[in-house]
Amino acid sequence: KTFRILSERYRNRRKRFGLRINLIAALVNRMNLQ
């Protein structure tokens, strides 16, 4: 039970972190294009 909850929480955090990285990468790419 505990491991399942921890893995689920970690997955949510990693997903949020990935979204943030994607946003930053998109901004950097746009700046590089300009």
C-alpha positions as CSV (number, residue, x, y, z in Angstrom):
1,K,0.0,0.0,0.0
2,T,2.6,2.5,1.1
3,F,4.8,1.9,-1.9
4,R,1.9,2.3,-4.3
5,I,1.0,5.7,-2.8
6,L,4.6,6.8,-2.9
7,S,5.0,5.7,-6.6
8,E,1.8,7.5,-7.5
9,R,2.9,10.7,-5.8
10,Y,6.3,10.5,-7.5
11,R,4.7,10.0,-10.9
12,N,2.5,13.1,-10.4
13,R,5.5,15.1,-9.4
14,R,7.5,13.9,-12.3
15,K,4.7,14.7,-14.7
16,R,4.4,18.2,-13.4
17,F,8.2,18.6,-13.6
18,G,8.2,17.3,-17.2
19,L,5.5,19.9,-18.2
20,R,7.6,22.7,-16.7
21,I,10.7,21.5,-18.6
22,N,8.6,21.4,-21.8
23,L,7.4,25.0,-21.3
24,I,11.0,26.2,-20.6
25,A,12.3,24.3,-23.7
26,A,9.5,25.9,-25.9
27,L,10.4,29.4,-24.6
28,V,14.1,28.8,-25.3
29,N,13.4,27.5,-28.8
30,R,11.2,30.5,-29.6
31,M,14.0,32.9,-28.4
32,N,16.6,31.0,-30.5
33,L,14.4,31.3,-33.5
34,Q,14.1,35.1,-33.0
